Amino acid sequence: MTVESIMMLCTTVMTLLFGGLARKFEWVETTYLPIQNVLIGILAGVLCWLTGLNDNILTSILICLTSS
């Protein structure tokens, strides 16, 4: 698997996790879903950068933002 595939997989898992939590606790309304997706992309990008999948944090965040 390539780095981009792993980063997209990480973003997908985080999106599923946050989506499930949002449904369970009902803290996110439909008007705030784009903001939630941006936050998921940023968190996934930072996570991928911290794990060493990508050396550049900006590239990592941009790839995960487009994935989410």
Buried (B, 14 or more C-beta within 10 A) or exposed (E): EEBBEBBBEBBBEBBEEBBEEBEEEEEBEEEEEEEBBEBBBBBBBBBBBEEEBBEEEEBBBBBBBEBB
